[in-house]
Amino acid sequence: MNMLECHGLTKSYGPNEVLKNVSFSVGEVGCVGFLGANGAGKTTTIRILTGLARPTSGVVKVAGLDVTKEMDQISHVIGYCPQHPAFYQDMTGQEWMHWVGGLFHLEKKIIRSKTEELLKLCRIYEAKDRAIGSYSGGMKQSLAIAQALINSPKVLILDEPVSALDPMGRKDVLTLIERLKQEMLIFMSTHILDDIERVADYIIMINSGKIEMSSSMKQIKEDYIQPVIEFQLEQQNTKLVALLKERHWVEECIETENAYQVRVNDQQIALKELPCLITESGGVLLHYQLSKLTLEDIFMKVVNA
């Protein structure tokens, strides 16, 4: 069963159409990276998936339940961590978790055990008796993820979960996501593409309210991630650029002063012929390496197409 489904989803605020015929569906487990620039429609989509906003038109389902008709049931199968979580600052972390558990009408014994389990999982157990107002930004984000898990959801929706974290906090959250995605569906919106490249199994790209790409990470790598040779010369070399444009194995050559990026369609031929062309053109090589297009490169190509 698909855990998340959108078919022909639109959302308008007056004359402003924020979402335009958005359609996608994703399965039962794994991590979905929901990518888009600021203002692309990510948060609006998430607000509809979580019942915080209603669609103008279209069908939206979570775990087979319609968000416009069965939200009471949906609230028991999703966990939600907003981009800017809000807390009662005078509560301790433990008190907050107990309060949230009560909202789901969980038994007190289950609330206590889940609180201990989740605060340890999110690495803030040692601060459980401290007021939330004294927590760092990273600790508050970890508490938000812990609270989103207290009802044992089938779908965990994360809106920019690592944008406010330092490198160590980001690493901890991503490690947690890699663990959790084995047993639930994680729908994670972000603009930090390096993080998505690490944890996501499926990618959805949205741009100006429209879905530009919906594909597995494996398929994206097969379709888009071509070898790129990066090198730097002692000085700019227009003769080399002309020679490269004549070669069938060159897809694209980007020149920035004396630094070059050459995207190729045949890695073996390129690695054999490119050094010869550099020598032939009179270039003096300072740096040379083989890399691959990143998810960020692909995103820029898709949204700027």
C-alpha atoms as a printed R data frame, in Angstrom:
    type eleno elety resid chain resno       x      y       z
1   ATOM     1    CA   MET     A     1   0.000  0.000   0.000
2   ATOM     2    CA   ASN     A     2   1.175  3.524  -0.747
3   ATOM     3    CA   MET     A     3   1.559  5.500   2.470
4   ATOM     4    CA   LEU     A     4   1.307  8.896   0.782
5   ATOM     5    CA   GLU     A     5  -0.731  9.742  -2.304
6   ATOM     6    CA   CYS     A     6  -1.500 13.040  -4.017
7   ATOM     7    CA   HIS     A     7  -3.580 13.146  -7.190
8   ATOM     8    CA   GLY     A     8  -4.212 16.484  -8.923
9   ATOM     9    CA   LEU     A     9  -3.538 18.443  -5.727
10  ATOM    10    CA   THR     A    10  -3.977 22.208  -6.027
11  ATOM    11    CA   LYS     A    11  -3.898 24.919  -3.386
12  ATOM    12    CA   SER     A    12  -4.767 28.549  -3.930
13  ATOM    13    CA   TYR     A    13  -4.719 31.546  -1.628
14  ATOM    14    CA   GLY     A    14  -6.980 33.984  -3.414
15  ATOM    15    CA   PRO     A    15  -5.603 34.458  -6.933
16  ATOM    16    CA   ASN     A    16  -2.236 32.945  -5.959
17  ATOM    17    CA   GLU     A    17  -2.020 29.254  -6.947
18  ATOM    18    CA   VAL     A    18   0.690 27.772  -4.706
19  ATOM    19    CA   LEU     A    19   0.309 24.110  -5.768
20  ATOM    20    CA   LYS     A    20  -0.499 23.218  -9.378
21  ATOM    21    CA   ASN     A    21  -1.784 19.724 -10.131
22  ATOM    22    CA   VAL     A    22   0.675 17.990  -7.790
23  ATOM    23    CA   SER     A    23   0.651 14.192  -8.100
24  ATOM    24    CA   PHE     A    24   2.905 11.568  -6.524
25  ATOM    25    CA   SER     A    25   2.691  8.333  -4.549
26  ATOM    26    CA   VAL     A    26   5.242  6.600  -2.322
27  ATOM    27    CA   GLY     A    27   5.356  3.212  -0.616
28  ATOM    28    CA   GLU     A    28   5.412  1.802   2.906
29  ATOM    29    CA   VAL     A    29   8.998  2.206   4.153
30  ATOM    30    CA   GLY     A    30  12.112  4.196   3.290
31  ATOM    31    CA   CYS     A    31  12.990  7.871   3.126
32  ATOM    32    CA   VAL     A    32  11.509 10.297   0.599
33  ATOM    33    CA   GLY     A    33  13.445 13.507  -0.027
34  ATOM    34    CA   PHE     A    34  11.035 16.325  -0.877
35  ATOM    35    CA   LEU     A    35  13.194 18.972  -2.537
36  ATOM    36    CA   GLY     A    36  12.547 22.523  -3.619
37  ATOM    37    CA   ALA     A    37  13.763 26.066  -3.231
38  ATOM    38    CA   ASN     A    38  12.181 28.386  -0.682
39  ATOM    39    CA   GLY     A    39   8.650 29.187  -1.867
40  ATOM    40    CA   ALA     A    40   8.420 26.144  -4.144
41  ATOM    41    CA   GLY     A    41   5.457 24.670  -2.252
42  ATOM    42    CA   LYS     A    42   7.116 22.203   0.125
43  ATOM    43    CA   THR     A    43   5.651 23.490   3.376
44  ATOM    44    CA   THR     A    44   2.182 23.987   1.847
45  ATOM    45    CA   THR     A    45   2.184 20.355   0.680
46  ATOM    46    CA   ILE     A    46   3.244 19.195   4.129
47  ATOM    47    CA   ARG     A    47   0.562 21.296   5.816
48  ATOM    48    CA   ILE     A    48  -2.049 19.553   3.643
49  ATOM    49    CA   LEU     A    49  -0.611 16.086   4.345
50  ATOM    50    CA   THR     A    50  -0.793 16.768   8.083
51  ATOM    51    CA   GLY     A    51  -4.281 18.277   8.032
52  ATOM    52    CA   LEU     A    52  -3.122 21.812   8.901
53  ATOM    53    CA   ALA     A    53  -4.451 23.114   5.584
54  ATOM    54    CA   ARG     A    54  -7.125 21.917   3.183
55  ATOM    55    CA   PRO     A    55  -6.546 21.418  -0.542
56  ATOM    56    CA   THR     A    56  -8.397 23.593  -3.012
57  ATOM    57    CA   SER     A    57  -8.897 20.507  -5.181
58  ATOM    58    CA   GLY     A    58  -7.479 17.030  -5.683
59  ATOM    59    CA   VAL     A    59  -7.240 13.853  -3.619
60  ATOM    60    CA   VAL     A    60  -4.707 13.425  -0.821
61  ATOM    61    CA   LYS     A    61  -4.376 10.203   1.179
62  ATOM    62    CA   VAL     A    62  -2.163  9.141   4.067
63  ATOM    63    CA   ALA     A    63  -2.025  5.400   4.790
64  ATOM    64    CA   GLY     A    64  -5.101  5.035   2.571
65  ATOM    65    CA   LEU     A    65  -7.073  7.639   4.545
66  ATOM    66    CA   ASP     A    66  -8.469 10.800   2.928
67  ATOM    67    CA   VAL     A    67  -7.087 13.934   4.610
68  ATOM    68    CA   THR     A    68 -10.311 15.878   4.007
69  ATOM    69    CA   LYS     A    69 -12.594 13.219   5.500
70  ATOM    70    CA   GLU     A    70 -10.620 11.014   7.901
71  ATOM    71    CA   MET     A    71  -8.147 13.341   9.643
72  ATOM    72    CA   ASP     A    72  -9.034 12.050  13.116
73  ATOM    73    CA   GLN     A    73  -7.830  8.596  12.087
74  ATOM    74    CA   ILE     A    74  -4.810  9.949  10.202
75  ATOM    75    CA   SER     A    75  -3.535 11.725  13.320
76  ATOM    76    CA   HIS     A    76  -2.886  8.314  14.867
77  ATOM    77    CA   VAL     A    77  -0.711  7.028  12.008
78  ATOM    78    CA   ILE     A    78   1.501 10.062  11.333
79  ATOM    79    CA   GLY     A    79   4.186 11.877  13.269
80  ATOM    80    CA   TYR     A    80   5.004 15.467  12.365
81  ATOM    81    CA   CYS     A    81   8.057 17.570  13.116
82  ATOM    82    CA   PRO     A    82   7.580 21.180  11.880
83  ATOM    83    CA   GLN     A    83  10.407 23.397  10.708
84  ATOM    84    CA   HIS     A    84  10.030 25.660  13.752
85  ATOM    85    CA   PRO     A    85   8.713 23.507  16.626
86  ATOM    86    CA   ALA     A    86   7.051 25.326  19.538
87  ATOM    87    CA   PHE     A    87   7.099 24.223  23.182
88  ATOM    88    CA   TYR     A    88   6.008 25.315  26.633
89  ATOM    89    CA   GLN     A    89   9.403 26.619  27.683
90  ATOM    90    CA   ASP     A    90   8.870 26.040  31.436
91  ATOM    91    CA   MET     A    91   8.143 22.328  30.948
92  ATOM    92    CA   THR     A    92  10.960 19.815  31.174
93  ATOM    93    CA   GLY     A    93  11.628 17.524  28.224
94  ATOM    94    CA   GLN     A    94  10.113 14.622  30.146
95  ATOM    95    CA   GLU     A    95   7.009 16.589  31.100
96  ATOM    96    CA   TRP     A    96   6.523 17.633  27.495
97  ATOM    97    CA   MET     A    97   6.688 14.039  26.255
98  ATOM    98    CA   HIS     A    98   4.175 12.959  28.926
99  ATOM    99    CA   TRP     A    99   1.843 15.787  27.900
100 ATOM   100    CA   VAL     A   100   2.050 14.872  24.194
101 ATOM   101    CA   GLY     A   101   1.458 11.200  25.026
102 ATOM   102    CA   GLY     A   102  -1.675 12.240  26.886
103 ATOM   103    CA   LEU     A   103  -2.985 13.981  23.789
104 ATOM   104    CA   PHE     A   104  -2.938 10.585  22.064
105 ATOM   105    CA   HIS     A   105  -4.718  8.995  25.068
106 ATOM   106    CA   LEU     A   106  -1.862  6.552  25.610
107 ATOM   107    CA   GLU     A   107  -1.724  4.601  28.850
108 ATOM   108    CA   LYS     A   108   0.532  6.174  31.488
109 ATOM   109    CA   LYS     A   109   2.777  3.106  31.551
110 ATOM   110    CA   ILE     A   110   3.285  3.302  27.786
111 ATOM   111    CA   ILE     A   111   3.920  7.058  27.968
112 ATOM   112    CA   ARG     A   112   6.652  6.558  30.579
113 ATOM   113    CA   SER     A   113   8.379  3.775  28.649
114 ATOM   114    CA   LYS     A   114   8.105  5.561  25.292
115 ATOM   115    CA   THR     A   115   9.426  8.789  26.800
116 ATOM   116    CA   GLU     A   116  12.526  7.064  28.158
117 ATOM   117    CA   GLU     A   117  13.072  5.129  24.922
118 ATOM   118    CA   LEU     A   118  12.672  8.124  22.621
119 ATOM   119    CA   LEU     A   119  14.675 10.632  24.661
120 ATOM   120    CA   LYS     A   120  17.542  8.141  24.678
121 ATOM   121    CA   LEU     A   121  17.104  7.465  20.961
122 ATOM   122    CA   CYS     A   122  17.282 11.198  20.234
123 ATOM   123    CA   ARG     A   123  20.218 11.663  22.639
124 ATOM   124    CA   ILE     A   124  18.592 14.151  25.020
125 ATOM   125    CA   TYR     A   125  17.791 11.799  27.898
126 ATOM   126    CA   GLU     A   126  20.361 13.463  30.175
127 ATOM   127    CA   ALA     A   127  18.444 16.746  29.802
128 ATOM   128    CA   LYS     A   128  15.014 15.233  30.529
129 ATOM   129    CA   ASP     A   129  14.625 17.136  33.823
130 ATOM   130    CA   ARG     A   130  15.775 20.498  32.454
131 ATOM   131    CA   ALA     A   131  13.360 23.221  31.318
132 ATOM   132    CA   ILE     A   132  12.968 23.217  27.543
133 ATOM   133    CA   GLY     A   133  13.727 26.947  27.558
134 ATOM   134    CA   SER     A   134  17.316 26.084  28.470
135 ATOM   135    CA   TYR     A   135  17.732 23.683  25.527
136 ATOM   136    CA   SER     A   136  19.896 24.555  22.553
137 ATOM   137    CA   GLY     A   137  18.330 24.773  19.102
138 ATOM   138    CA   GLY     A   138  19.618 21.311  18.257
139 ATOM   139    CA   MET     A   139  18.203 19.821  21.457
140 ATOM   140    CA   LYS     A   140  14.801 21.348  20.744
141 ATOM   141    CA   GLN     A   141  14.849 19.860  17.247
142 ATOM   142    CA   SER     A   142  15.698 16.447  18.717
143 ATOM   143    CA   LEU     A   143  12.834 16.793  21.211
144 ATOM   144    CA   ALA     A   144  10.487 17.639  18.319
145 ATOM   145    CA   ILE     A   145  11.465 14.418  16.557
146 ATOM   146    CA   ALA     A   146  11.035 12.448  19.785
147 ATOM   147    CA   GLN     A   147   7.506 13.815  20.291
148 ATOM   148    CA   ALA     A   148   6.643 12.989  16.653
149 ATOM   149    CA   LEU     A   149   7.442  9.340  17.355
150 ATOM   150    CA   ILE     A   150   5.521  8.871  20.597
151 ATOM   151    CA   ASN     A   151   2.406  7.493  18.874
152 ATOM   152    CA   SER     A   152   4.478  4.886  16.912
153 ATOM   153    CA   PRO     A   153   3.544  6.380  13.519
154 ATOM   154    CA   LYS     A   154   3.602  4.620  10.166
155 ATOM   155    CA   VAL     A   155   4.560  7.893   8.451
156 ATOM   156    CA   LEU     A   156   6.998 10.434   9.877
157 ATOM   157    CA   ILE     A   157   6.844 13.861   8.218
158 ATOM   158    CA   LEU     A   158   9.845 16.118   8.765
159 ATOM   159    CA   ASP     A   159   9.870 19.729   7.555
160 ATOM   160    CA   GLU     A   160  13.502 20.944   7.310
161 ATOM   161    CA   PRO     A   161  14.599 18.797  10.291
162 ATOM   162    CA   VAL     A   162  18.330 19.612  10.180
163 ATOM   163    CA   SER     A   163  18.476 23.188   8.887
164 ATOM   164    CA   ALA     A   164  19.067 24.657  12.377
165 ATOM   165    CA   LEU     A   165  21.572 22.052  13.556
166 ATOM   166    CA   ASP     A   166  25.350 22.137  13.837
167 ATOM   167    CA   PRO     A   167  27.347 19.445  11.969
168 ATOM   168    CA   MET     A   168  27.297 17.013  14.909
169 ATOM   169    CA   GLY     A   169  23.556 17.491  15.446
170 ATOM   170    CA   ARG     A   170  22.900 16.978  11.739
171 ATOM   171    CA   LYS     A   171  24.933 13.779  11.781
172 ATOM   172    CA   ASP     A   172  22.955 12.444  14.756
173 ATOM   173    CA   VAL     A   173  19.581 13.228  13.133
174 ATOM   174    CA   LEU     A   174  20.586 11.686   9.798
175 ATOM   175    CA   THR     A   175  21.834  8.554  11.554
176 ATOM   176    CA   LEU     A   176  18.479  8.363  13.338
177 ATOM   177    CA   ILE     A   177  16.611  8.753  10.035
178 ATOM   178    CA   GLU     A   178  18.655  5.948   8.464
179 ATOM   179    CA   ARG     A   179  17.618  3.716  11.343
180 ATOM   180    CA   LEU     A   180  13.934  4.709  11.412
181 ATOM   181    CA   LYS     A   181  13.390  4.373   7.655
182 ATOM   182    CA   GLN     A   182  13.806  0.619   7.958
183 ATOM   183    CA   GLU     A   183  10.430  0.383   9.720
184 ATOM   184    CA   MET     A   184   8.372  3.368   8.553
185 ATOM   185    CA   LEU     A   185   8.012  5.900   5.740
186 ATOM   186    CA   ILE     A   186   9.883  9.148   6.332
187 ATOM   187    CA   PHE     A   187   8.835 12.140   4.216
188 ATOM   188    CA   MET     A   188  11.543 14.756   4.632
189 ATOM   189    CA   SER     A   189  11.539 18.213   3.102
190 ATOM   190    CA   THR     A   190  14.851 20.052   2.942
191 ATOM   191    CA   HIS     A   191  17.053 22.258   0.820
192 ATOM   192    CA   ILE     A   192  20.275 20.655   2.154
193 ATOM   193    CA   LEU     A   193  20.826 18.312  -0.759
194 ATOM   194    CA   ASP     A   194  23.943 16.616   0.594
195 ATOM   195    CA   ASP     A   195  21.866 15.258   3.477
196 ATOM   196    CA   ILE     A   196  19.146 13.939   1.149
197 ATOM   197    CA   GLU     A   197  21.761 12.276  -1.035
198 ATOM   198    CA   ARG     A   198  22.913 10.378   2.053
199 ATOM   199    CA   VAL     A   199  19.581  9.114   3.408
200 ATOM   200    CA   ALA     A   200  16.879  9.252   0.707
201 ATOM   201    CA   ASP     A   201  15.644  6.263  -1.281
202 ATOM   202    CA   TYR     A   202  13.208  8.299  -3.361
203 ATOM   203    CA   ILE     A   203  13.291 11.901  -4.584
204 ATOM   204    CA   ILE     A   204  10.449 14.305  -5.357
205 ATOM   205    CA   MET     A   205  11.446 17.710  -6.742
206 ATOM   206    CA   ILE     A   206   8.963 20.577  -6.692
207 ATOM   207    CA   ASN     A   207   9.463 23.928  -8.401
208 ATOM   208    CA   SER     A   208   6.996 26.841  -8.459
209 ATOM   209    CA   GLY     A   209   4.214 24.551  -7.233
210 ATOM   210    CA   LYS     A   210   4.764 21.846  -9.876
211 ATOM   211    CA   ILE     A   211   6.397 18.429  -9.567
212 ATOM   212    CA   GLU     A   212   9.491 18.443 -11.779
213 ATOM   213    CA   MET     A   213  10.789 14.974 -10.883
214 ATOM   214    CA   SER     A   214   9.590 11.910  -8.978
215 ATOM   215    CA   SER     A   215  11.965  8.961  -9.050
216 ATOM   216    CA   SER     A   216  13.982  6.527  -6.985
217 ATOM   217    CA   MET     A   217  17.482  7.618  -6.031
218 ATOM   218    CA   LYS     A   218  18.820  4.566  -7.844
219 ATOM   219    CA   GLN     A   219  17.105  5.581 -11.085
220 ATOM   220    CA   ILE     A   220  18.243  9.186 -10.752
221 ATOM   221    CA   LYS     A   221  21.841  8.067 -10.424
222 ATOM   222    CA   GLU     A   222  21.497  5.863 -13.508
223 ATOM   223    CA   ASP     A   223  19.813  8.593 -15.558
224 ATOM   224    CA   TYR     A   224  21.633 11.736 -14.476
225 ATOM   225    CA   ILE     A   225  24.853 11.178 -12.603
226 ATOM   226    CA   GLN     A   226  27.484 11.216 -15.322
227 ATOM   227    CA   PRO     A   227  31.240 11.389 -14.745
228 ATOM   228    CA   VAL     A   228  32.756 14.862 -14.471
229 ATOM   229    CA   ILE     A   229  36.470 15.583 -14.858
230 ATOM   230    CA   GLU     A   230  37.642 18.661 -13.003
231 ATOM   231    CA   PHE     A   231  41.037 20.199 -13.597
232 ATOM   232    CA   GLN     A   232  42.942 23.434 -13.237
233 ATOM   233    CA   LEU     A   233  45.571 24.845 -15.571
234 ATOM   234    CA   GLU     A   234  48.324 27.358 -14.989
235 ATOM   235    CA   GLN     A   235  46.420 29.851 -17.134
236 ATOM   236    CA   GLN     A   236  43.236 30.113 -19.202
237 ATOM   237    CA   ASN     A   237  43.365 28.072 -22.418
238 ATOM   238    CA   THR     A   238  40.877 28.930 -25.199
239 ATOM   239    CA   LYS     A   239  42.527 26.472 -27.606
240 ATOM   240    CA   LEU     A   240  41.706 23.567 -25.272
241 ATOM   241    CA   VAL     A   241  38.037 24.596 -25.035
242 ATOM   242    CA   ALA     A   242  37.795 24.595 -28.833
243 ATOM   243    CA   LEU     A   243  39.357 21.122 -29.003
244 ATOM   244    CA   LEU     A   244  36.963 19.775 -26.363
245 ATOM   245    CA   LYS     A   245  33.892 21.054 -28.201
246 ATOM   246    CA   GLU     A   246  34.883 18.882 -31.172
247 ATOM   247    CA   ARG     A   247  35.005 15.649 -29.134
248 ATOM   248    CA   HIS     A   248  31.961 13.342 -29.182
249 ATOM   249    CA   TRP     A   249  32.603 12.187 -25.600
250 ATOM   250    CA   VAL     A   250  32.212 15.715 -24.203
251 ATOM   251    CA   GLU     A   251  28.673 16.560 -23.052
252 ATOM   252    CA   GLU     A   252  29.479 19.913 -21.496
253 ATOM   253    CA   CYS     A   253  32.528 22.020 -20.708
254 ATOM   254    CA   ILE     A   254  32.321 24.747 -18.053
255 ATOM   255    CA   GLU     A   255  35.259 27.165 -17.925
256 ATOM   256    CA   THR     A   256  35.874 29.544 -15.003
257 ATOM   257    CA   GLU     A   257  39.087 31.410 -15.630
258 ATOM   258    CA   ASN     A   258  41.711 28.638 -15.462
259 ATOM   259    CA   ALA     A   259  39.431 26.014 -13.832
260 ATOM   260    CA   TYR     A   260  37.442 23.521 -15.919
261 ATOM   261    CA   GLN     A   261  34.582 21.045 -15.458
262 ATOM   262    CA   VAL     A   262  34.087 18.565 -18.295
263 ATOM   263    CA   ARG     A   263  30.992 16.330 -18.211
264 ATOM   264    CA   VAL     A   264  31.575 13.236 -20.334
265 ATOM   265    CA   ASN     A   265  29.509 10.343 -21.712
266 ATOM   266    CA   ASP     A   266  32.402  7.900 -22.046
267 ATOM   267    CA   GLN     A   267  34.663  7.885 -19.030
268 ATOM   268    CA   GLN     A   268  37.302  5.509 -20.399
269 ATOM   269    CA   ILE     A   269  37.892  7.468 -23.607
270 ATOM   270    CA   ALA     A   270  37.850 10.774 -21.713
271 ATOM   271    CA   LEU     A   271  40.480  9.675 -19.200
272 ATOM   272    CA   LYS     A   272  42.669  8.489 -22.067
273 ATOM   273    CA   GLU     A   273  42.307 11.459 -24.437
274 ATOM   274    CA   LEU     A   274  41.855 14.477 -22.153
275 ATOM   275    CA   PRO     A   275  45.463 14.598 -20.818
276 ATOM   276    CA   CYS     A   276  46.704 14.410 -24.430
277 ATOM   277    CA   LEU     A   277  44.460 17.322 -25.429
278 ATOM   278    CA   ILE     A   278  45.718 19.397 -22.504
279 ATOM   279    CA   THR     A   279  49.314 18.772 -23.600
280 ATOM   280    CA   GLU     A   280  48.477 19.388 -27.259
281 ATOM   281    CA   SER     A   281  46.920 22.763 -26.417
282 ATOM   282    CA   GLY     A   282  49.995 23.837 -24.463
283 ATOM   283    CA   GLY     A   283  48.281 23.679 -21.068
284 ATOM   284    CA   VAL     A   284  50.209 23.208 -17.819
285 ATOM   285    CA   LEU     A   285  48.168 21.036 -15.453
286 ATOM   286    CA   LEU     A   286  47.950 22.053 -11.772
287 ATOM   287    CA   HIS     A   287  45.067 19.851 -10.565
288 ATOM   288    CA   TYR     A   288  43.102 16.943 -12.016
289 ATOM   289    CA   GLN     A   289  40.350 14.741 -10.549
290 ATOM   290    CA   LEU     A   290  37.409 12.577 -11.569
291 ATOM   291    CA   SER     A   291  34.109 13.298  -9.805
292 ATOM   292    CA   LYS     A   292  30.399 12.850 -10.473
293 ATOM   293    CA   LEU     A   293  27.432 15.156 -10.764
294 ATOM   294    CA   THR     A   294  25.881 15.611  -7.331
295 ATOM   295    CA   LEU     A   295  22.192 15.755  -6.477
296 ATOM   296    CA   GLU     A   296  22.629 19.527  -6.231
297 ATOM   297    CA   ASP     A   297  23.903 19.636  -9.826
298 ATOM   298    CA   ILE     A   298  20.901 17.572 -10.954
299 ATOM   299    CA   PHE     A   299  18.472 19.763  -9.001
300 ATOM   300    CA   MET     A   300  19.831 22.910 -10.618
301 ATOM   301    CA   LYS     A   301  19.539 21.376 -14.078
302 ATOM   302    CA   VAL     A   302  15.950 20.227 -13.472
303 ATOM   303    CA   VAL     A   303  14.616 23.488 -11.997
304 ATOM   304    CA   ASN     A   304  16.422 25.664 -14.549
305 ATOM   305    CA   ALA     A   305  15.447 23.574 -17.594
